[in-house]
Amino acid sequence: MRRTYPDIRFERYADDVIIHAKSRAQAEHVLEAVRQRLKECRLELHPEKTKIVYCQDDDRRGQHEHIKFDFLGYTFRPRRAKNRRGKFFVSFLPAISDKAAKAIRGTIRDWRLAATRNNQSLEEIAGLVNPSVRGWANYYGRFYRSALTPVLRHLERTLVKWAQRKYKRLRHHATNAAHWLGRVARRDPNLFVLWQIGIRPATGS
């Protein structure tokens, strides 16, 4: 790319590559050149992952078969955004991918907080989950953080279930357990990274 197409930007991480073409004709030309170059090296492009994507937004309103792609845990696609004057528009933006969101929910399930850790304190639970949540927030929260919030709400619901298993008085009262957690969050907002970034259960009346 640097030798043959020095004016075309591209990013690479391991074997994942994005090439920024200015037109479909240019994209098809470069794609074929890359395919031939890899063939010389006895390699080949992934038949399903390799595609030409149209970065659709308010300035590019054409139609195309593909208008989104995944890269490094993000899905890039047309999304609603708001400018500094409060006006909404459509931009081509990244947010956490479905695959990454599924992996996060899987990690939360693997912690088995409600099933096996109801003998631990809330502080110990925080010590377990905070490093991961901080990493997720720092990485996936850099762009379109609102897409990450529903994923992390899964942890909030898990903490409610943990409280129900921990305290007999809350066992059959999910709402009361959520309100109890909300009051703890109000008293100690820095205990969980989840609470630090604004994802807290309601406190109730």
Helices and strands as residue ranges (DSSP letters): E 10-13, E 16-19, H 24-40, E 69-71, E 74-82, E 88-96, H 98-111, H 113-116, H 122-140, G 145-147, H 149-166, G 168-170, H 174-187, H 193-196
